[in-house]
Every structure is written in structure tokens, then in C-alpha cells.
Amino acid sequence: MIPLEIDCVRSQFQEIILSKRSVLLFGFGFIGRHVFHALRQNGVPIQAIIDNDTEKQGMKYEGVPILPPLSFLGSDVPVVIGIKGNYRPILQELNSLRLEHIIPHSFPLTLDHTIPFSSPLTWGSDSRSKQSFLKLDMIHFSNAARQLKLKESERLTLRSVDLVVTEKCSLRCADCSNLMQYFAAPRHADFGQAIKSLDTLMGAVDFVEELRLLGGEPFINPELDGYVKYTLSYRNVGAIVLYTNGTVIPTETQMRALKHEKIFVVISDYGDASRKADEMANVLWEHGISAIMQHIETWQDCALLRCYGRTAEENRKIFQSCCMRNTPSVKDGKLFRCPFASNVAALRAVPPELNQYVELINPIESANLIQGVKGLMGLSVLKVCDYCGGRPNNAFTIPAARQAPHPLSYTRFEEERACG
């Protein structure tokens, strides 16, 4: 049985550490390698690495074999997850293999460890940041485990939903993947419209694991505390996470609204650009607010806005490899499949017939709305993909947060036809 409570998982993990009991490591990408070295350096033997990648199977890493999952069908050896992301499909697979003693990756990752490669974890060494990360990850793990008990085909569960509360930003990053650098006249979201949109969506879905409030820079919006207070009223949300660039210190009013066990603030620290990141983190921690400091040096190179003229199959491959394809975004009274889709629509950067969304302000009846959301989330490619550079996990990287002197120019849909 998969443990649901953080104290139960912590107890199991501490027992593994103290007894030096052998474990299996499930998944061996970037996070998996971190987990491997964290376990090894804390005296935990790794019996084997389990990975679905057939190219890795049969290989060894520092003497530990990499084997296919079926090699351990029904094993009672504890499994440590070495993958960061949506826990639901991971737990579904482990459950199908009858593997039950499962530890999420966040527990070993909060242990002190060094790595023999140049890819440090982004949330740094501060224990308060680590504990906030652990708490948020455990919420996702527990909620995913609970979902396994329910009939998945009859439920509408979303891993995350973005609510864009503002296009305004305290930075003007030339390579922002959310395309804020193209807004010449950025605006705050209309509070009434945004709340009505959320009410419609939350009334249709069974559960949202993470509701994300972002921009732009969300702490610029004077109505942010209202958004926070209102979203806390939803019982079908696992966690509410605000994403900030570390340039704006929250007001006392905002701070009071943020002090809740379901609220997390993720601070993206871009070095000199995030001029108040350390101060912001300390203020939040002093007020008992869960804050995660992410030190980010590079971004994916994916913000060029143009028509690529790809074939349908090329766009399908771009979509299937995109790390943001399952990150629905609520903006301007509509639900879009991803942040790129919502923002190119707002910018009028694509012909209107290419925009695919679910209307939330004037919704159809509930049953059809649910089918509409399921249909949107079931698409195998978006029409606007032909305007996106793509965001695969192995995308070329560039220095993060390079500043532009003014809003970037682009071609509005009135000025060109659909490419193809």
C-alpha cells in the first residue's frame, strides 16, 4: 500500500537510512542521478536501477545494473522514485508491477550530497527552501496516490492549471517562454472575469493538483491577495503556488493572505536580475510561509515567435516532446492547453482560427464542458505549434533573464495569413 502522509513516508525513509536497507531506483535521468548519489553518499545500497528506456537497459552505472521494470514484478524491495514530474502515471506503473514500498524523490534529494557532474539542483542548499520543496512534493505524491484509488476514467483530474493574473512584469526578459517581452501595453487580468473563469473550470473538474498564480510578476498585481484568498476556497485543489522573479517584496496584506499550509511561493533567482530574491525568501520564511528558492542560470531557447511552416507530422513531434504540453492556462475567460497558446492568442500573434480553447465565461452545460476540457487535453497537437520553437527537455539553453531595452516586435495576425 502506498503511504499517503508525509510522517509515514518520512518514517519509512529514515528506517531505510538507519538500517542501510537496499532499494530500487526507478528512473535514471537528471533527477535520478541526483537521487543515486544522495542515497549512495548516505550509505543506502542500490540493488538496481529500473528504467523504461531500452537503450539504458543492460548498462551499468557505477556498478549498478539498469534493468527493465518487469524484472522486479511483485518485489518487496523499497522503490525510490528518481523522476520529477507528474506522479500519477509513475504510481500507476509501479502499482501495476505490484511494487508498494515507494518513496518520492524529494526525501533523498533533501539529503546533503555532491555530484560528479555539472548540473546542480535549482532549489539550493538552504534548509528552509529544501523543507518547502519537500512539503510541496509530498502534497503531489499523496494526492496522486489517492487518485489511484478512484476510477480514473470517470474523473477529470488536472496536474496543474495556470491562472495568468497579470502581463505586467518588473523585468523585461528577452527570452521569456511565456512571451511577456512582446506585450507593448501589458495589463492586469480582470479580477471578476478571472474568478468567474476559475469557478466554471473548478466546478467541472474533480481535482487540480497544483493551481499556479503567475504573470508577468504576480506580486505587482494589487489584487493578488484577493486571488489568493479566493482560490483557497476551492476544496478540489491540492496546492496553490505563486511564481515570482524575486524583485518585489510582498506587502503585509499579501503576506497575511499567503500564510496557509496550501500556499507555496517559488522564487526564481536569476542572479543580479532578481535583486531582492534573498530578502524576499527571508521575509517569507520569517512569516512562516513556504518558499522555495530556485537558482536558475539557463533557460530553454524557445521564445522566438514566428511561423515555422512545418509539416503536420513535424508539429506533432514538436508537441509530443514539449515539456509544457500538459500545462493548461486560464486567460481572458478561456482555458488553453498551454501558456504559449494562451499568450499568442492575447498577442494576436496567430490567425484567430488557429486558437483552440474552452470558453469559460459563457460555458456550455456542465456535461459538455467536461467533455470540452477532456477534448482539449486529449489533443495530439495544437494548431499554434507551427508558431512555437518547441520545448523539449533537451532543448538548447541560453543565459537566463537577459534583459531587452524595449518590448520586442512581432507580426500580428492581421498582417499575415496562416503559414503552412
C-alpha positions as a printed Julia matrix, in Angstrom:
420×3 Matrix{Float64}:
   0.0    0.0     0.0
   1.39   3.43   -0.96
   1.76   5.69    2.12
  -0.21   8.93    1.9
   1.02  11.0     4.85
   4.38  12.76    5.0
   5.18  11.47    8.51
   4.58   7.88    7.38
   6.87   8.27    4.35
   9.48  10.06    6.45
   9.43   7.21    8.97
   9.88   4.63    6.21
  12.75   6.57    4.66
  14.5    7.09    8.0
  14.25   3.34    8.63
  15.94   2.73    5.26
  18.71   5.19    6.11
  19.31   3.72    9.59
  19.17   0.07    8.54
  21.08   0.63    5.27
  18.4   -1.43    3.54
  18.82  -1.96   -0.2
  16.47  -0.07   -2.52
  15.5    0.04   -6.17
  15.82   3.36   -8.03
  13.01   3.97  -10.53
  14.04   6.29  -13.37
  17.52   7.43  -14.28
  17.53  10.84  -15.91
  18.83  14.07  -14.41
  16.89  13.74  -11.13
  17.6   10.0   -10.95
  21.33  10.61  -10.99
  20.98  13.09   -8.13
  18.93  10.58   -6.15
  21.52   7.86   -6.87
  24.39   9.88   -5.39
  22.31  11.15   -2.47
  21.45   7.57   -1.49
  24.96   6.25   -2.05
  26.6    9.03   -0.03
  24.22   8.39    2.85
  25.02   4.69    3.0
  21.96   3.28    1.21
  22.79   0.35   -1.12
  21.11   0.49   -4.54
  20.25  -3.02   -5.7
  19.32  -1.96   -9.21
  18.1    0.93  -11.36
  14.74   0.44  -13.1
  14.19   2.36  -16.33
  11.81   2.06  -19.3
  14.44   3.34  -21.74
  15.52   0.27  -23.72
  18.8    1.99  -24.65
  19.77   2.18  -20.98
  18.66  -1.34  -20.08
  21.58  -3.77  -19.73
  24.04  -0.99  -18.92
  25.59  -0.3   -15.52
  26.14   2.95  -13.64
  28.96   2.77  -11.1
  28.48  -0.99  -10.95
  24.67  -0.9   -10.53
  22.69  -2.63  -13.32
  19.93  -0.8   -15.22
  17.07  -3.22  -15.81
  13.52  -3.19  -17.24
  10.64  -2.74  -14.76
   9.27  -6.27  -15.26
  12.47  -7.64  -13.73
  11.07  -6.72  -10.3
   7.41  -7.67  -10.64
   6.0   -8.12   -7.12
   9.29  -7.32   -5.37
   9.17  -6.26   -1.71
  12.33  -4.14   -2.07
  11.56  -0.43   -1.39
  11.43   1.72   -4.52
  12.78   5.29   -4.58
  11.36   7.38   -7.43
  14.06   9.12   -9.47
  11.73  11.13  -11.71
  10.44  14.66  -11.17
   7.03  15.43  -12.62
   3.54  14.03  -12.66
   3.38  11.26  -10.04
   0.11   9.73  -11.26
   1.46   7.77  -14.28
   4.54   6.8   -12.25
   2.47   5.38   -9.4
   0.12   3.69  -11.88
   3.07   1.84  -13.4
   4.55   0.89  -10.03
   1.13  -0.25   -8.86
   0.76  -2.45  -11.96
   4.12  -4.04  -11.05
   2.81  -4.71   -7.52
   5.56  -2.55   -6.02
   4.21  -0.97   -2.85
   7.03   0.37   -0.64
   7.51   3.63   -2.52
   9.48   6.75   -1.56
   9.19  10.02   -3.56
  12.38  11.59   -4.88
  12.15  14.62   -2.59
  13.29  12.73    0.52
  16.73  11.68   -0.77
  17.15  14.98   -2.63
  16.96  16.94    0.63
  19.93  14.96    1.99
  23.37  16.56    1.75
  25.22  15.18   -1.27
  27.67  16.09   -4.0
  27.51  15.19   -7.68
  30.21  14.22  -10.2
  28.57  16.26  -12.96
  27.8   19.94  -13.58
  24.03  20.05  -13.06
  23.21  21.21   -9.52
  19.66  21.16   -8.21
  17.96  24.53   -8.59
  16.49  24.89   -5.08
  19.87  25.43   -3.41
  21.21  24.45   -0.02
  19.04  26.45    2.41
  17.22  24.01    4.7
  14.04  26.14    4.67
  13.89  26.01    0.88
  14.51  22.26    0.98
  11.74  21.68    3.5
   9.29  23.77    1.47
  10.19  21.75   -1.62
   9.73  18.51    0.34
   6.34  19.63    1.64
   5.05  20.59   -1.83
   6.36  17.41   -3.44
   4.74  15.28   -0.75
   1.38  17.0    -1.39
   1.67  15.99   -5.06
   2.74  12.44   -4.14
  -0.1   11.97   -1.64
  -2.75  13.37   -3.98
  -1.53  11.16   -6.83
  -1.66   8.12   -4.55
  -5.23   8.97   -3.57
  -6.23   9.29   -7.22
  -5.14   5.68   -7.79
  -7.99   4.54   -5.56
 -10.57   6.26   -7.75
 -11.9    5.29  -11.15
  -9.61   7.37  -13.35
 -11.75   7.08  -16.49
 -14.71   8.67  -14.72
 -12.79  11.6   -13.27
 -11.34  14.79  -14.68
  -8.09  15.49  -12.85
  -5.52  18.08  -13.98
  -1.89  18.02  -12.86
  -1.78  21.82  -12.88
  -3.67  24.91  -14.04
  -2.06  28.3   -14.66
  -4.01  31.45  -13.86
  -2.37  34.47  -15.5
  -3.07  37.3   -13.07
  -1.03  39.9   -14.96
   1.02  40.54  -18.09
   2.96  43.25  -16.3
   6.46  42.39  -15.13
   9.25  44.04  -13.17
  11.74  42.58  -15.66
  11.79  42.57  -19.45
  13.45  39.27  -20.24
  14.18  38.94  -23.96
  13.76  35.15  -23.86
  10.72  34.7   -21.6
   8.98  31.48  -22.63
   5.63  33.0   -21.59
   6.16  35.74  -24.19
   5.81  38.69  -21.78
   8.55  40.54  -23.73
   6.12  41.01  -26.64
   3.39  42.84  -24.7
   3.75  46.55  -25.52
   0.79  47.5   -23.29
   0.65  44.81  -20.59
  -2.37  44.73  -18.29
  -3.58  43.05  -15.14
  -6.23  40.37  -15.54
  -9.82  41.45  -14.89
 -10.45  40.06  -11.4
 -14.14  39.36  -11.9
 -13.58  37.64  -15.25
 -10.68  35.57  -13.9
 -12.64  34.4   -10.85
 -15.71  33.56  -12.92
 -13.5   31.57  -15.29
 -11.94  29.66  -12.41
 -15.32  28.98  -10.82
 -16.53  27.46  -14.09
 -13.44  25.3   -14.5
 -13.25  24.18  -10.87
 -16.92  23.26  -10.96
 -16.25  20.94  -13.9
 -13.05  19.2   -12.79
 -12.76  16.7    -9.95
  -9.29  17.76   -8.83
  -6.41  20.09   -9.69
  -3.12  19.06   -8.11
  -1.49  22.49   -8.43
  -3.13  25.84   -9.14
  -0.41  28.26  -10.26
  -0.76  32.05   -9.98
   1.72  33.75  -12.26
   2.36  36.53  -14.75
   4.38  38.56  -15.6
   5.24  39.25  -11.98
   2.21  38.37   -9.83
   3.26  40.49   -6.84
   2.8   43.62   -8.99
  -0.94  42.99   -9.15
  -2.62  44.94   -6.3
  -5.45  42.37   -6.25
  -3.13  39.41   -5.66
  -4.26  38.91   -2.06
  -7.83  38.65   -3.36
  -6.84  35.93   -5.79
  -5.04  34.01   -3.04
  -7.94  34.23   -0.6
 -10.48  33.24   -3.22
  -8.55  30.25   -4.57
  -8.19  28.9    -1.03
 -11.95  28.35   -1.05
 -11.63  25.57   -3.62
 -11.72  22.18   -1.91
 -10.59  20.35   -5.05
  -7.12  21.95   -5.23
  -4.07  20.26   -3.75
  -1.69  23.24   -3.61
  -1.63  26.89   -4.7
   1.76  28.03   -5.99
   2.84  31.56   -6.85
   5.81  32.04   -9.2
   7.9   35.2    -8.79
  11.17  36.59  -10.16
  12.35  37.82   -6.76
  12.18  41.56   -7.43
   9.1   42.61   -5.41
   8.74  42.21   -1.64
   5.17  41.19   -0.73
   3.07  43.72    1.16
   1.82  42.95    4.65
  -1.65  42.37    3.2
  -0.26  39.89    0.7
   1.81  38.24    3.43
  -1.26  37.61    5.59
  -3.07  36.03    2.64
  -0.1   33.77    1.86
   0.14  32.27    5.33
  -1.64  28.98    4.71
  -0.47  25.37    4.54
  -1.66  25.02    0.92
   0.25  28.11   -0.27
   3.78  27.98   -1.71
   5.92  30.71   -3.26
   8.55  29.68   -5.81
  11.23  32.32   -6.23
  13.15  32.13   -9.5
  16.56  33.58   -8.65
  18.24  34.85  -11.82
  21.24  36.34  -10.04
  21.67  40.1   -10.39
  18.3   40.47  -12.15
  16.47  39.04   -9.13
  17.73  41.86   -6.94
  15.53  41.12   -3.92
  15.36  37.32   -4.08
  17.27  36.65   -0.84
  15.39  39.37    1.03
  12.07  38.08   -0.27
  12.82  34.49    0.75
  13.86  35.51    4.25
  10.78  37.68    4.74
   8.5   34.84    3.64
  10.24  32.31    5.88
  10.1   34.7     8.84
   6.33  34.92    8.33
   6.01  31.12    8.26
   5.27  30.98    4.53
   6.58  28.05    2.48
   9.04  29.45   -0.05
  11.25  27.56   -2.49
  14.3   29.36   -3.84
  15.27  28.19   -7.32
  18.69  29.29   -8.59
  18.37  29.42  -12.36
  21.26  30.19  -14.7
  19.94  28.97  -18.05
  16.65  28.85  -19.94
  15.44  26.85  -22.89
  15.83  28.75  -26.17
  12.16  28.73  -27.16
  10.84  32.3   -27.19
  11.23  33.23  -30.86
   7.75  33.99  -32.15
   7.38  33.24  -35.86
   5.73  30.95  -38.39
   7.91  27.86  -38.93
   5.96  26.31  -41.82
   6.42  22.74  -40.61
   4.54  19.7   -41.82
   1.71  18.29  -39.7
   3.9   15.37  -38.62
   6.77  17.71  -37.65
   4.41  19.76  -35.49
   3.06  16.6   -33.89
   6.61  15.63  -32.9
   7.24  19.13  -31.55
   4.11  18.84  -29.42
   4.77  15.33  -28.13
   8.27  16.29  -26.97
   7.13  19.56  -25.34
   7.57  19.74  -21.56
   4.63  22.18  -21.3
   2.03  20.34  -23.36
   0.02  19.4   -20.25
   0.07  22.78  -18.52
  -3.38  24.3   -19.18
  -3.68  28.05  -18.8
  -6.68  30.23  -17.89
  -6.56  33.64  -19.54
  -9.16  36.13  -20.79
 -12.09  33.89  -19.91
 -10.78  30.84  -21.75
  -8.9   27.63  -21.0
  -5.95  26.97  -23.29
  -3.8   23.84  -23.45
  -0.54  25.62  -22.59
   0.88  29.06  -21.71
   2.19  29.6   -25.24
  -1.28  29.05  -26.69
  -2.91  31.47  -24.25
  -0.38  34.23  -24.78
  -0.17  34.07  -28.59
  -3.96  34.43  -28.56
  -3.72  37.51  -26.32
  -0.98  38.96  -28.52
  -2.99  38.19  -31.68
   0.2   36.61  -32.95
  -1.6   33.85  -34.85
  -4.67  33.86  -37.09
  -7.77  33.53  -34.86
  -8.88  30.29  -36.49
  -5.78  28.6   -35.06
  -6.71  29.3   -31.45
  -8.07  26.22  -29.65
  -9.66  26.72  -26.23
 -12.63  26.04  -24.0
 -14.9   29.01  -23.3
 -15.31  29.6   -19.55
 -17.24  32.87  -19.32
 -20.24  31.7   -21.33
 -19.89  27.98  -20.78
 -21.98  25.26  -22.27
 -23.85  22.87  -19.96
 -21.71  21.01  -17.43
 -21.52  17.63  -19.17
 -20.45  19.23  -22.45
 -17.98  21.47  -20.62
 -16.32  18.42  -19.08
 -16.1   16.79  -22.48
 -14.7   20.03  -23.89
 -11.9   20.09  -21.31
 -11.19  16.39  -21.86
 -11.14  17.01  -25.6
  -8.7   19.91  -25.28
  -6.4   17.88  -23.02
  -6.64  14.93  -25.39
  -5.36  16.74  -28.48
  -2.23  15.2   -30.03
  -1.06  18.52  -31.5
  -2.12  22.19  -31.44
  -2.6   24.36  -34.5
  -0.43  27.07  -32.9
   2.51  24.66  -32.6
   3.65  25.89  -36.01
   4.45  29.24  -34.37
   6.37  27.74  -31.43
  10.03  26.75  -31.37
   9.21  23.79  -29.13
  10.22  22.99  -25.56
  11.77  19.52  -25.36
  13.61  18.63  -22.16
  16.89  18.57  -24.08
  16.37  21.95  -25.75
  19.34  24.21  -26.43
  19.92  26.51  -23.46
  20.79  30.19  -23.21
  21.64  32.5   -20.29
  18.52  33.17  -18.18
  16.86  36.57  -17.84
  18.76  38.54  -20.47
  17.1   41.96  -20.47
  15.64  43.72  -23.52
  15.61  47.54  -23.75
  12.03  47.67  -25.02
   9.14  45.33  -25.94
  10.03  43.05  -28.83
   8.27  43.4   -32.16
   6.33  40.6   -33.82
   3.85  40.08  -36.67
   0.21  40.39  -35.66
  -2.34  38.11  -37.33
  -3.9   40.98  -39.29
  -0.6   41.27  -41.14
  -0.18  37.7   -42.35
  -2.07  34.57  -43.26
  -1.72  31.23  -41.55
   1.51  29.55  -42.53
   1.51  26.1   -44.0
